[in-house]
Amino acid sequence: MVVGSDISRYPNTPRPTCRGYLHKRTQSAILKGWRKRWFVLKHNGYLHYFKHKKDEGKCRPLEITKLEGAEIGVDTSLGKPFVFKCIPQIGNRIFYFCATSNQEMKRWLEAMDKAVHP
């Protein structure tokens, strides 16, 4: 198995296009609110997320989502700054993400837009 973060052993493995912490909105029957998660957007257009940064390359992602064809954009409906959403083509989920700044939100939206339209 080739792990994207193990560049030294596999120098031709492309680095992820974007990675960092975002808050993801949780809307399960039991839990509601925002959870801080470590996100990694790979060159193949798949968004992986982990509970912690240290889990990347060591644990399986909590979820993997294909972004090709997804609808992404800024969302103001939640009344919170730096929120954007992602609606993948497959499945019936809407992901809400919250960045720590406008600059960070723009960085993610740019990277995701490239994955949506490869």
C-alpha positions as CSV (number, residue, x, y, z in Angstrom):
1,M,0.0,0.0,0.0
2,V,1.3,3.4,-0.9
3,V,0.6,6.1,1.6
4,G,0.4,9.7,0.2
5,S,2.4,11.1,3.1
6,D,5.3,8.7,2.8
7,I,7.2,10.8,0.1
8,S,10.7,9.6,1.0
9,R,10.1,6.0,0.1
10,Y,7.8,6.8,-2.9
11,P,9.2,10.1,-4.4
12,N,6.8,9.9,-7.4
13,T,3.7,9.9,-5.2
14,P,1.9,13.2,-5.7
15,R,1.5,15.3,-2.6
16,P,-2.1,16.1,-1.6
17,T,-3.5,19.2,-3.2
18,C,-4.8,20.6,0.1
19,R,-4.7,19.5,3.7
20,G,-5.6,21.0,7.0
21,Y,-8.0,21.3,9.9
22,L,-11.6,22.2,9.2
23,H,-14.7,22.1,11.4
24,K,-17.3,19.7,9.9
25,R,-21.0,20.0,10.9
26,T,-22.4,16.9,12.5
27,Q,-26.1,16.3,12.1
28,S,-26.6,12.7,13.4
29,A,-29.6,11.8,15.6
30,I,-27.3,11.7,18.7
31,L,-24.7,14.4,18.0
32,K,-25.2,17.9,16.6
33,G,-22.6,20.7,16.3
34,W,-19.2,21.2,14.8
35,R,-16.3,18.7,15.0
36,K,-12.7,19.6,14.2
37,R,-11.3,17.1,11.7
38,W,-8.1,16.8,9.6
39,F,-8.9,16.9,5.9
40,V,-6.7,15.7,3.0
41,L,-7.7,16.4,-0.6
42,K,-5.8,14.0,-2.9
43,H,-4.8,14.6,-6.5
44,N,-7.3,12.0,-7.6
45,G,-10.2,14.2,-6.4
46,Y,-11.0,12.3,-3.3
47,L,-11.5,14.1,0.0
48,H,-10.3,12.0,3.0
49,Y,-10.8,13.0,6.6
50,F,-9.4,11.9,9.9
51,K,-10.1,12.6,13.5
52,H,-6.6,14.0,14.0
53,K,-3.6,15.1,11.9
54,K,-1.5,12.3,13.3
55,D,-3.9,9.7,12.0
56,E,-3.1,10.5,8.3
57,G,-1.0,7.6,6.9
58,K,-1.5,5.5,10.1
59,C,-5.3,5.0,10.3
60,R,-8.1,4.5,7.8
61,P,-9.9,7.8,7.0
62,L,-13.3,8.2,8.8
63,E,-14.7,8.8,5.3
64,I,-13.6,9.3,1.7
65,T,-15.7,11.4,-0.7
66,K,-15.4,11.7,-4.4
67,L,-15.6,15.4,-5.3
68,E,-15.8,15.1,-9.1
69,G,-19.1,16.7,-10.2
70,A,-20.0,17.9,-6.7
71,E,-21.6,21.2,-6.0
72,I,-19.4,23.5,-3.7
73,G,-19.8,27.0,-2.6
74,V,-20.0,29.5,0.3
75,D,-23.0,29.0,2.6
76,T,-24.5,31.9,4.6
77,S,-27.6,30.0,5.8
78,L,-26.1,28.9,9.1
79,G,-25.2,32.5,10.2
80,K,-21.6,31.6,10.8
81,P,-18.5,33.1,9.0
82,F,-16.2,31.1,6.7
83,V,-18.8,28.3,6.1
84,F,-18.9,26.4,2.8
85,K,-20.7,23.4,1.7
86,C,-20.1,20.4,-0.6
87,I,-22.9,18.3,-2.2
88,P,-21.3,15.2,-3.8
89,Q,-23.0,13.7,-6.9
90,I,-23.1,10.3,-5.2
91,G,-25.2,9.8,-2.1
92,N,-27.6,12.3,-0.5
93,R,-25.4,14.1,1.9
94,I,-24.5,17.7,2.3
95,F,-21.2,18.5,4.0
96,Y,-20.8,21.8,5.8
97,F,-17.3,22.9,6.6
98,C,-16.1,25.9,8.6
99,A,-12.6,27.4,8.1
100,T,-10.7,29.6,10.5
101,S,-10.4,32.5,8.1
102,N,-11.7,33.8,4.8
103,Q,-8.2,33.1,3.3
104,E,-8.4,29.5,4.5
105,M,-11.9,29.1,3.1
106,K,-10.8,30.4,-0.3
107,R,-7.8,28.0,-0.3
108,W,-10.1,25.0,0.2
109,L,-12.8,26.2,-2.3
110,E,-10.1,26.7,-4.9
111,A,-8.6,23.2,-4.4
112,M,-12.1,21.6,-4.2
113,D,-13.1,23.4,-7.4
114,K,-10.2,21.8,-9.3
115,A,-11.3,18.4,-8.0
116,V,-14.9,19.0,-9.0
117,H,-13.8,19.9,-12.6
118,P,-10.8,17.7,-13.3
